[in-house]
């Protein structure tokens, strides 16, 4: 099939700055990032000034910008449940972007190399994933049939071979795997060293723990579903201590399934550096680990009405279901429901003002 051409002006790279010195991170990514516009969102809790090397087309957003844009919107008076601290500051970048595609990579990641030692262009692979169809309705046992050197297997219905729009590209990581704190504490020396040259579509109705570490998104299709809603009471500054991206990912997967668009997982890889103490994080994240036992069955069973025809519609219906079915389980879900509604209002307002 013909390859879709994407202009560099159609892409924003969003970076959540949780640490003041981005010099090493930016220099490692310079061969890739220098071609694109960057949105860097400084964690509102970070007191030090950011150190960013020159030679990039970028816009830095700080707490002042967050307060100005969120506070000046018509939703500002009702946006009390939306918090942009820690990893959640990345969502502000999603909010202010006006590009079709968003690529997000954590500041503790550097470019990876494949099994032949070649440096990987994560942005190019995300764009390739997003601009070739996904196949969520029938699993192809040779993975992505649109990649060079493969195709649909025998028995794959020809009526499904055109595929559907891919809305989300979930990349992976080498070295520091994205385990939860209990698993990492039990296996402190375990690292991910397996490079698997594969991309696959996640089947419809299959849930997955999307990670914000390394993702690409078609903002025009599912942008409003990229939301900061589920915040733990003792949320920290390392990935073990958060679940906001997992909740967001399940919301996005339900939206994709309902709108009949796809999600891919696999390439591209990044190399994730060491950070944090799993044992200490376990004391904070245990709350999130337990909540997953309620969250997953909910998202597996939730269904949206035919009246929900946009991502915004889907999130509003999902928020009502969260309030009805989960708010009695834990107050954190009631707050998440409220944040989901507030986010859609804010998204619409900022979009109108752009």
Buried (B, 14 or more C-beta within 10 A) or exposed (E): EEEEEBEEEBBBBBBBBBBBBBEBBBEBBBEBBEBBBBBBBBBBEBEEEBEBEEEBEBBBBBBEBBEEBBEEBEBBEBBEBBBBBBBBBBBBBBBBBEBBBBBBBBBBBBBBEBEEEEEBBBBBBBBBBBBBBBBBBBBBEBBBBBBEEBEBEEEBEEEBBEBBBBBBBBBBBBBBBBBBBBBBBEEEEEEBEEBEEBBBBBBBEEBBBBBBBBBBBBBEBBBBBBBBBBBBEEBBBBBBBBBBBBBBBBBBBBBBBBBEBBBBBBBBBBBBBEBBBBEBBBEBBBBBBEBBEEBBEBBEEBEBEEEBEBBBBBBBBBBEBBBEBBBEEBEBBBBBBBBBBBBBBBBBBBEEEE
